[in-house]
């Protein structure tokens, strides 16, 4: 019988898949809205909310889980239908997004949707997360550079020439 923590990880994986599927659908609706001239749509807001939820799960999953018997850190997510040596297979966040996202999308789309199409659709929220982190890092870097230059300019000339 599966332990409570394993069941919890499966449940989190299922939730992750539903969030990915909701993000994919919202991103798709936002793209259609953007093509028709809408600048700020409900779909864009929904996509942003789903990306924020994915980001929160990403942060939690980075902690991983600690195997006290083996005294090692393991990936947080486990796959229900994949095993390695009889034990559930562990996955990184990106692998879990792909795995559980495709399962959830198959439920929402036609069951015969090709693997290539599912991979492409699931890549949308991952790309959105990458863009969000890149944008955040650029803003933090620019703010830090601005603060450092202001400090440097505020120092007396004698202190700068040392």
C-alpha positions in Angstrom: 0.0 0.0 0.0 1.3 3.5 -0.8 2.3 5.8 2.0 0.5 9.0 2.7 3.3 11.1 1.3 3.3 9.1 -2.0 -0.5 9.6 -2.3 0.0 13.3 -1.6 2.6 13.6 -4.4 0.3 11.9 -6.8 -2.5 14.3 -5.9 -0.1 17.2 -6.3 0.9 15.8 -9.7 -2.7 15.6 -10.7 -3.3 19.2 -9.6 -0.2 20.3 -11.4 -1.6 18.7 -14.6 -4.9 20.5 -14.2 -3.1 23.8 -13.7 -1.0 23.2 -16.8 -4.1 22.3 -18.8 -5.9 25.4 -17.5 -2.9 27.6 -18.4 -2.7 26.1 -21.9 -6.4 26.8 -22.5 -6.1 30.3 -21.2 -2.9 31.0 -23.2 -4.7 29.7 -26.3 -7.8 32.0 -25.6 -5.5 34.9 -25.0 -3.6 34.4 -28.3 -6.9 34.3 -30.1 -8.1 37.4 -28.3 -4.8 39.2 -29.2 -5.2 38.3 -32.9 -8.7 39.8 -32.8 -7.3 43.1 -31.3 -8.1 42.6 -27.6 -5.3 44.1 -25.5 -6.3 43.0 -22.0 -8.6 40.0 -21.8 -9.9 37.8 -19.0 -8.0 34.9 -20.7 -4.7 36.8 -20.2 -5.5 37.4 -16.5 -6.4 33.7 -16.1 -3.2 32.7 -17.8 -1.2 34.9 -15.5 -2.9 33.4 -12.5 -2.2 29.9 -13.7 1.5 30.8 -14.3 1.7 32.2 -10.8 0.3 28.9 -9.5 2.8 27.0 -11.5 5.6 29.2 -10.2 4.5 28.5 -6.6 4.6 24.8 -7.2 8.0 25.1 -8.9 9.4 26.9 -5.8 8.1 24.2 -3.4 9.3 21.4 -5.6 12.8 22.8 -5.7 13.1 21.8 -2.1 12.6 18.2 -3.2 12.1 15.4 -0.7 14.7 13.9 1.6 15.1 10.1 1.7 16.1 9.4 5.2 16.9 5.8 4.5 19.2 6.6 1.6 20.2 10.0 3.1 19.8 11.8 -0.2 17.6 14.4 -1.7 15.3 13.2 -4.4 13.1 14.9 -7.0 9.7 15.9 -5.5 7.3 14.4 -8.1 6.6 10.8 -8.6 4.8 9.1 -11.5 1.9 6.8 -10.8 2.4 4.8 -14.0 6.2 4.8 -14.3 8.4 2.7 -12.1 12.1 2.2 -11.7 13.1 -1.1 -10.0 9.5 -1.5 -8.7 9.5 1.9 -7.0 7.6 4.9 -8.4 9.9 6.9 -10.8 10.9 10.4 -9.6 10.6 13.4 -11.8 11.9 17.0 -12.0 9.4 19.9 -12.2 9.7 20.1 -16.0 9.3 16.4 -16.4 6.2 16.5 -14.1 4.7 19.4 -16.0 5.1 17.3 -19.2 3.9 14.1 -17.7 0.9 15.4 -15.7 0.1 18.2 -18.2 -0.3 15.7 -21.1 -2.6 13.5 -19.0 -4.8 16.5 -18.1 -4.8 17.8 -21.7 -5.8 14.4 -23.1 -8.9 14.5 -20.8 -9.8 18.0 -22.2 -8.9 17.3 -25.8 -9.5 14.4 -28.1 -7.9 11.2 -26.7 -6.2 10.6 -30.0 -4.3 14.0 -29.9 -0.7 13.3 -31.0 2.2 13.2 -28.5 3.9 16.0 -30.5 0.9 18.3 -30.2 0.6 17.6 -26.5 4.4 18.3 -26.0 4.0 21.6 -27.9 0.9 22.7 -25.9 2.6 21.8 -22.6 5.6 23.9 -23.5 3.5 27.1 -23.6 3.3 27.5 -19.8 6.9 26.5 -19.3 7.9 29.1 -21.8 5.7 31.6 -20.0 7.5 30.8 -16.7 10.9 31.2 -18.4 9.8 34.6 -19.8 8.5 35.7 -16.4 11.7 34.8 -14.6 13.8 36.4 -17.3 11.7 39.6 -17.1 12.0 39.5 -13.3 15.8 39.0 -13.4 16.2 41.9 -15.8 14.2 44.2 -13.6 16.2 43.2 -10.4 19.5 43.5 -12.2 18.6 46.9 -13.6 17.4 48.1 -10.2 20.6 46.8 -8.5 22.8 48.5 -11.2 20.9 51.8 -10.7 21.2 51.6 -6.9 24.9 50.9 -7.2 25.5 53.7 -9.6 23.6 56.1 -7.4 25.7 55.0 -4.4 28.9 55.5 -6.4 27.8 58.9 -7.6 26.9 59.9 -4.0 30.4 59.0 -2.7 32.8 61.9 -2.4 35.2 62.2 -5.3 38.2 61.4 -3.0 36.7 58.1 -1.9 36.1 57.0 -5.5 39.7 57.7 -6.6 41.2 55.4 -4.0 
